[in-house]
Amino acid sequence: MASARSASELRRTLGVGDAVVIGLGSMVGAGIFAALGPAARASGSGLLLGLAVAAVVAYCNAMASARLAAMYPASGGTYVYGRERLGPFWGYLAGWAFMVGKTASCAAMALTVGAYVWPGQAHAVAVAAVVALTAVNYGGVQKSAWVTRVIVAVVLAVLASVVLVCLRSGASDAGRLSVGISGGVGGVLQAAGLLFFAFAGYARIATLGEEVRDPARTIPRAIPLALGIALAVYVCVAVAVLSVLGAGGLGQAGAPLADAVRAAGVPGLVPVVRVGAAVAALGSLLALILGVSRTTLAMARDRYLPGALSAVHPRFQVPHRAELAVGVVVAALAATVNVRGAIGFSSFGVLAYYAVANASAWTLSPAPTARALPAVGLLGCVVLAFSLPVVSVVAGAGVLAVGLGAYGVRRRVAAR
């Protein structure tokens, strides 16, 4: 019995550094290249306030995820936490929200790679990127961590160059950093919801709970460390770009970081920024496929998805069928759809996911001090989710409703 169980489990090989890198690979990814523009359009001079609100909600969510992951070190993240703390329905809701939202994000990241590498053949390049990174993940989580480490190093170097060029240029003006709410409170909250899309990568650390060494110690250290580094990077980049373009210019920029270095008088850096954006999107895509396949594994183990997807490769110790299934779905989406609105759609699904995480963490202790952060996180998730563009809210709620309908049908069939 023990040998059968061990054959279906994943291998614990990731340390604190590996877990931090995997989280950063998703957080310091394409979001920083793409999310600042839409957020600035929504909030105007309130962009930095929106970033601060997103950071507070992300911190609450991260602390909730860290506590729960240390207690339940299994693949699946909040799907497992919701199931264990709140019941099967809430676990299923979290898993469905995560899979739907993050699958859309995968397709968006793949198309971002295509748009930067070869705009005329963006869909073809996107599919090739999905196939290549699915193959990397198939080879084992350590290979994924190594590739992500290289990607994170390249992206951080590019972002550091952007910050230095902008802040040292004659076009930089500290007066453009004045904080206001020209877009109104609603605009600030919408910007926070859009920027939350980029912060949510720490979920990847929690979903890999079954592959982390000493999870009770590693995960609570890795999640806040990764979030702290990502927040520092985002603040530096946002301040540098705002100082050159201003809130109005940033809101109108099609490629904010590339436009900022051009306005700073260094057009030669634009191709480097484009390469950095493509590499960042690859890093996000790699981490996203990793996380979605682990949630698929957990839900397949509980028969909410076909049981065949719960298989673990005997040599590579990865959920190979789940990874292949996720790769096929993402490749199909990347080949056929336009996912420009995927940031809002994904944010709605991920905020629903973290609402369940905070509600789960709220049950861990009756002490008011222990419940304060989960309560703030839960309220923040609900407010930000319904502050997103109406199209994103309607689409996200509709897809969640479809998943819940499927859950109800399954329960009725099982009861017969």
C-alpha positions as CSV (number, residue, x, y, z in Angstrom):
1,M,0.0,0.0,0.0
2,A,2.8,2.4,0.9
3,S,4.7,1.7,-2.3
4,A,1.6,2.3,-4.4
5,R,1.0,5.6,-2.6
6,S,4.6,6.7,-3.1
7,A,4.5,5.9,-6.8
8,S,1.5,8.3,-7.2
9,E,3.2,11.1,-5.2
10,L,5.6,13.7,-6.6
11,R,9.3,14.0,-5.5
12,R,10.3,16.7,-3.0
13,T,13.3,18.4,-4.6
14,L,12.7,22.2,-4.3
15,G,14.4,24.3,-1.7
16,V,13.7,27.9,-0.6
17,G,15.7,29.4,-3.5
18,D,14.0,27.2,-6.1
19,A,10.5,28.1,-4.8
20,V,11.3,31.8,-4.7
21,V,12.6,31.7,-8.3
22,I,9.5,29.9,-9.5
23,G,7.3,32.5,-7.8
24,L,9.3,35.3,-9.3
25,G,9.2,33.7,-12.7
26,S,5.4,34.3,-12.7
27,M,5.3,37.6,-10.8
28,V,8.2,39.4,-12.5
29,G,6.9,38.4,-15.9
30,A,5.0,39.9,-18.7
31,G,2.6,41.7,-16.4
32,I,5.1,44.4,-15.7
33,F,5.4,45.0,-19.4
34,A,1.7,45.0,-20.1
35,A,-0.4,45.8,-17.0
36,L,1.0,49.3,-16.2
37,G,-0.7,50.9,-19.3
38,P,-4.2,49.7,-18.7
39,A,-3.9,50.4,-15.0
40,A,-2.8,54.0,-15.7
41,R,-5.7,54.5,-18.1
42,A,-8.1,53.4,-15.3
43,S,-6.6,55.3,-12.4
44,G,-4.8,58.3,-13.9
45,S,-2.6,59.9,-11.2
46,G,-3.8,57.2,-8.8
47,L,-1.6,54.5,-10.3
48,L,0.8,54.2,-7.4
49,L,-2.2,54.1,-5.0
50,G,-3.6,51.3,-7.1
51,L,-0.3,49.5,-6.9
52,A,-0.3,49.9,-3.1
53,V,-3.9,48.5,-2.8
54,A,-3.0,45.5,-5.0
55,A,0.1,44.9,-2.8
56,V,-1.9,45.0,0.4
57,V,-4.4,42.5,-0.9
58,A,-1.6,40.3,-2.3
59,Y,0.2,40.4,1.0
60,C,-2.9,39.2,2.9
61,N,-3.4,36.5,0.3
62,A,0.2,35.4,0.5
63,M,0.2,35.1,4.3
64,A,-3.0,33.0,4.1
65,S,-1.5,30.8,1.4
66,A,1.7,30.4,3.3
67,R,0.0,29.2,6.5
68,L,-2.3,26.8,4.7
69,A,0.5,25.4,2.4
70,A,2.6,24.6,5.5
71,M,-0.3,22.7,7.0
72,Y,-1.4,21.0,3.7
73,P,1.8,20.4,1.7
74,A,0.1,18.7,-1.3
75,S,-0.3,19.7,-5.0
76,G,-3.4,21.8,-5.7
77,G,-3.0,24.9,-3.6
78,T,-6.3,26.5,-2.6
79,Y,-8.3,23.7,-4.1
80,V,-6.9,21.5,-1.3
81,Y,-7.2,24.2,1.4
82,G,-10.8,24.9,0.5
83,R,-11.7,21.3,0.4
84,E,-10.1,20.6,3.8
85,R,-11.2,23.7,5.7
86,L,-14.6,24.6,4.1
87,G,-15.8,21.6,2.3
88,P,-15.7,20.0,-1.2
89,F,-17.9,22.7,-2.8
90,W,-15.5,25.5,-1.9
91,G,-12.4,23.5,-2.9
92,Y,-14.0,22.7,-6.3
93,L,-14.9,26.4,-6.8
94,A,-11.3,27.4,-6.1
95,G,-9.8,24.8,-8.3
96,W,-12.2,25.6,-11.2
97,A,-11.6,29.4,-10.8
98,F,-7.8,28.8,-10.9
99,M,-7.8,26.5,-13.9
100,V,-10.1,28.7,-16.0
101,G,-8.4,32.0,-15.1
102,K,-4.8,30.7,-15.4
103,T,-5.5,28.8,-18.6
104,A,-6.6,32.1,-20.1
105,S,-3.4,33.7,-18.7
106,C,-1.3,30.9,-20.3
107,A,-2.8,31.7,-23.7
108,A,-2.2,35.4,-23.2
109,M,1.4,34.9,-22.2
110,A,2.0,32.7,-25.2
111,L,0.5,35.3,-27.6
112,T,2.6,38.0,-25.9
113,V,5.7,35.9,-26.8
114,G,4.5,35.7,-30.4
115,A,3.7,39.5,-30.6
116,Y,7.2,40.4,-29.5
117,V,9.2,37.7,-31.4
118,W,7.3,37.7,-34.7
119,P,4.2,39.9,-34.8
120,G,3.1,38.6,-38.2
121,Q,3.1,35.0,-37.0
122,A,2.1,35.6,-33.4
123,H,-0.2,32.6,-33.2
124,A,2.3,30.2,-34.7
125,V,5.1,31.4,-32.3
126,A,2.7,31.1,-29.4
127,V,1.9,27.5,-30.1
128,A,5.6,26.7,-30.5
129,A,6.3,28.3,-27.2
130,V,3.6,26.3,-25.4
131,V,4.9,23.0,-27.0
132,A,8.5,23.8,-26.0
133,L,7.7,24.8,-22.4
134,T,5.4,21.8,-21.9
135,A,8.3,19.6,-22.9
136,V,10.5,21.4,-20.3
137,N,8.0,20.8,-17.6
138,Y,7.6,17.1,-18.7
139,G,11.3,16.6,-18.0
140,G,10.9,17.3,-14.3
141,V,10.3,20.3,-11.9
142,Q,14.1,20.8,-11.3
143,K,14.6,21.5,-15.1
144,S,11.7,23.9,-14.9
145,A,13.3,25.6,-11.9
146,W,16.6,25.9,-13.7
147,V,15.1,27.4,-16.8
148,T,13.0,29.8,-14.7
149,R,16.2,30.9,-12.9
150,V,17.8,31.9,-16.2
151,I,14.6,33.7,-17.3
152,V,14.3,35.7,-14.1
153,A,17.9,36.8,-14.3
154,V,17.5,38.1,-17.8
155,V,14.2,39.9,-17.0
156,L,15.6,41.6,-13.9
157,A,18.6,42.8,-15.8
158,V,16.4,44.3,-18.5
159,L,14.1,46.0,-15.9
160,A,17.1,47.4,-14.1
161,S,18.4,48.9,-17.3
162,V,15.0,50.5,-17.9
163,V,14.9,52.0,-14.4
164,L,18.4,53.4,-14.7
165,V,17.9,54.9,-18.1
166,C,14.6,56.5,-17.2
167,L,15.7,58.0,-13.8
168,R,19.0,59.3,-15.2
169,S,17.6,60.9,-18.3
170,G,16.8,64.6,-18.7
171,A,13.2,63.7,-19.5
172,S,12.6,62.4,-16.0
173,D,10.6,64.8,-13.8
174,A,9.7,64.1,-10.2
175,G,6.7,66.3,-10.6
176,R,5.0,63.6,-12.6
177,L,5.0,61.3,-9.6
178,S,2.4,63.4,-7.7
179,V,-0.3,61.1,-6.3
180,G,-4.0,61.9,-6.8
181,I,-7.2,60.2,-7.7
182,S,-8.0,61.8,-11.1
183,G,-9.6,58.5,-12.1
184,G,-11.7,58.4,-9.0
185,V,-11.8,55.8,-6.3
186,G,-13.4,53.3,-8.7
187,G,-10.5,53.9,-11.1
188,V,-7.9,53.2,-8.4
189,L,-9.7,50.0,-7.4
190,Q,-9.9,48.9,-11.1
191,A,-6.2,49.6,-11.5
192,A,-5.5,47.5,-8.4
193,G,-7.5,44.7,-9.8
194,L,-5.6,44.8,-13.1
195,L,-2.2,45.0,-11.3
196,F,-3.2,42.1,-9.1
197,F,-2.9,39.9,-12.2
198,A,0.9,40.4,-12.0
199,F,1.2,39.8,-8.3
200,A,-0.6,36.4,-8.2
201,G,2.5,34.3,-9.1
202,Y,3.1,33.3,-5.5
203,A,0.3,30.8,-5.9
204,R,2.7,28.7,-8.0
205,I,4.8,28.1,-4.8
206,A,1.7,26.9,-2.9
207,T,0.5,24.6,-5.8
208,L,3.9,22.9,-5.8
209,G,3.6,22.0,-2.1
210,E,4.1,18.3,-2.8
211,E,7.4,19.0,-4.5
212,V,9.0,21.2,-1.9
213,R,11.5,20.0,0.7
214,D,10.4,20.6,4.3
215,P,7.3,22.5,3.2
216,A,6.3,23.6,6.8
217,R,9.5,25.7,6.8
218,T,10.2,26.3,3.1
219,I,6.8,27.6,1.9
220,P,6.2,30.3,4.6
221,R,9.7,31.6,3.9
222,A,9.5,31.5,0.1
223,I,6.1,33.1,-0.5
224,P,6.7,36.5,1.4
225,L,10.2,36.6,0.1
226,A,9.1,36.3,-3.5
227,L,6.3,38.8,-3.0
228,G,8.6,41.3,-1.4
229,I,11.1,41.2,-4.3
230,A,8.4,41.4,-6.9
231,L,6.8,44.4,-5.1
232,A,10.2,46.2,-4.9
233,V,10.7,45.6,-8.7
234,Y,7.2,46.9,-9.5
235,V,7.6,50.1,-7.5
236,C,10.9,50.9,-9.0
237,V,9.7,50.3,-12.6
238,A,6.4,52.2,-12.1
239,V,8.2,55.2,-10.6
240,A,10.8,55.3,-13.3
241,V,8.3,55.0,-16.2
242,L,5.9,57.5,-14.6
243,S,8.7,60.0,-14.2
244,V,9.3,60.0,-17.9
245,L,5.8,59.5,-19.4
246,G,3.5,60.8,-16.7
247,A,0.2,59.1,-15.9
248,G,-1.4,60.4,-19.2
249,G,1.4,59.2,-21.4
250,L,1.7,55.9,-19.7
251,G,-2.1,55.3,-20.1
252,Q,-1.8,55.9,-23.8
253,A,1.3,53.8,-24.3
254,G,1.0,50.7,-26.3
255,A,4.3,49.3,-25.0
256,P,4.9,51.3,-21.9
257,L,8.5,50.3,-21.1
258,A,9.7,50.5,-24.7
259,D,8.0,53.9,-25.0
260,A,9.6,55.1,-21.8
261,V,13.2,54.3,-22.9
262,R,12.5,55.9,-26.2
263,A,11.2,59.1,-24.5
264,A,14.3,58.9,-22.2
265,G,16.5,59.4,-25.4
266,V,17.8,55.8,-25.6
267,P,16.0,54.2,-28.6
268,G,18.7,51.7,-28.9
269,L,17.4,50.0,-25.8
270,V,14.0,49.4,-27.3
271,P,14.9,46.0,-29.0
272,V,16.4,44.9,-25.7
273,V,13.1,45.7,-23.9
274,R,11.2,43.8,-26.6
275,V,13.4,40.7,-26.0
276,G,13.0,41.1,-22.3
277,A,9.2,41.2,-22.6
278,A,9.3,38.0,-24.7
279,V,11.5,36.3,-22.2
280,A,9.3,37.5,-19.3
281,A,6.3,36.1,-21.0
282,L,8.1,32.8,-21.5
283,G,8.9,32.7,-17.7
284,S,5.2,33.5,-16.8
285,L,4.0,30.8,-19.2
286,L,6.4,28.2,-17.8
287,A,5.3,28.9,-14.2
288,L,1.6,29.0,-15.2
289,I,1.6,25.6,-17.0
290,L,3.4,24.2,-13.9
291,G,0.7,25.5,-11.6
292,V,-2.3,24.7,-13.6
293,S,-1.1,21.1,-14.2
294,R,-0.7,20.5,-10.4
295,T,-4.2,21.8,-9.7
296,T,-5.4,19.5,-12.5
297,L,-3.6,16.6,-10.8
298,A,-5.3,17.3,-7.5
299,M,-8.8,17.6,-9.0
300,A,-8.3,14.4,-11.0
301,R,-7.3,12.6,-7.8
302,D,-10.7,13.5,-6.4
303,R,-12.4,12.5,-9.7
304,Y,-13.7,16.0,-10.5
305,L,-11.6,15.6,-13.7
306,P,-10.8,12.3,-15.5
307,G,-8.9,10.0,-13.2
308,A,-6.3,9.3,-15.9
309,L,-5.0,12.9,-15.4
310,S,-3.8,11.9,-11.9
311,A,-1.0,9.7,-13.2
312,V,2.6,10.5,-12.2
313,H,5.5,9.6,-14.6
314,P,7.6,6.8,-13.0
315,R,10.9,8.3,-14.2
316,F,10.4,12.1,-14.2
317,Q,8.0,12.2,-11.2
318,V,5.7,14.7,-12.8
319,P,1.9,14.6,-13.5
320,H,2.7,14.0,-17.2
321,R,-0.8,13.4,-18.4
322,A,-2.1,16.6,-16.7
323,E,0.8,18.6,-18.2
324,L,0.1,17.3,-21.7
325,A,-3.6,18.0,-21.3
326,V,-3.0,21.5,-20.1
327,G,-0.5,22.0,-23.0
328,V,-3.0,20.9,-25.6
329,V,-5.7,23.2,-24.3
330,V,-3.5,26.2,-24.1
331,A,-2.0,25.6,-27.5
332,A,-5.5,25.3,-29.0
333,L,-6.5,28.6,-27.4
334,A,-3.2,30.3,-28.5
335,A,-3.8,29.2,-32.0
336,T,-7.4,30.3,-32.4
337,V,-8.4,33.2,-30.0
338,N,-7.5,36.8,-29.3
339,V,-7.0,37.1,-25.6
340,R,-6.4,40.9,-25.1
341,G,-9.1,40.9,-22.4
342,A,-7.5,37.9,-20.6
343,I,-5.9,40.1,-17.9
344,G,-9.3,41.2,-16.6
345,F,-10.8,37.7,-17.1
346,S,-7.9,36.0,-15.4
347,S,-7.9,38.5,-12.5
348,F,-11.5,37.8,-11.8
349,G,-10.9,34.0,-11.6
350,V,-7.8,34.4,-9.5
351,L,-9.4,36.8,-7.1
352,A,-12.2,34.3,-6.6
353,Y,-9.5,31.6,-5.9
354,Y,-7.9,33.8,-3.3
355,A,-11.2,34.7,-1.7
356,V,-11.5,31.0,-0.9
357,A,-7.9,30.9,0.4
358,N,-8.6,33.7,2.8
359,A,-11.8,32.2,4.0
360,S,-9.9,28.9,4.6
361,A,-7.2,30.7,6.5
362,W,-9.9,32.5,8.6
363,T,-10.9,29.1,10.1
364,L,-7.4,28.2,11.3
365,S,-7.6,30.1,14.5
366,P,-10.4,31.8,16.5
367,A,-8.1,34.5,17.7
368,P,-9.1,38.0,16.4
369,T,-5.5,38.9,15.6
370,A,-5.0,35.7,13.6
371,R,-8.2,36.4,11.6
372,A,-7.5,40.0,10.8
373,L,-5.3,39.5,7.7
374,P,-7.6,36.8,6.2
375,A,-10.6,39.1,6.7
376,V,-8.9,42.0,5.0
377,G,-7.7,39.7,2.2
378,L,-11.2,38.3,1.7
379,L,-12.8,41.7,1.6
380,G,-10.1,43.0,-0.8
381,C,-10.6,40.1,-3.2
382,V,-14.3,40.7,-3.4
383,V,-14.0,44.4,-3.9
384,L,-11.3,44.2,-6.5
385,A,-13.1,41.4,-8.4
386,F,-16.2,43.5,-8.9
387,S,-14.2,46.7,-9.6
388,L,-12.8,45.1,-12.8
389,P,-14.2,46.1,-16.2
390,V,-17.8,45.0,-16.6
391,V,-17.0,42.6,-19.5
392,S,-14.4,40.8,-17.3
393,V,-16.8,40.5,-14.4
394,V,-19.7,39.2,-16.6
395,A,-17.4,36.7,-18.5
396,G,-15.7,35.5,-15.3
397,A,-19.0,35.1,-13.4
398,G,-20.5,33.2,-16.4
399,V,-17.6,30.7,-16.6
400,L,-17.7,30.1,-12.8
401,A,-21.4,29.5,-13.1
402,V,-20.8,26.9,-15.8
403,G,-18.3,25.1,-13.6
404,L,-20.6,25.1,-10.6
405,G,-23.4,23.7,-12.8
406,A,-21.1,20.8,-13.7
407,Y,-20.4,20.3,-10.0
408,G,-24.1,20.1,-9.3
409,V,-24.7,17.6,-12.1
410,R,-21.8,15.4,-10.8
411,R,-23.2,15.5,-7.3
412,R,-26.7,14.4,-8.4
413,V,-25.3,11.6,-10.5
414,A,-23.1,10.4,-7.7
415,A,-26.1,10.4,-5.3
416,R,-28.1,8.0,-7.4
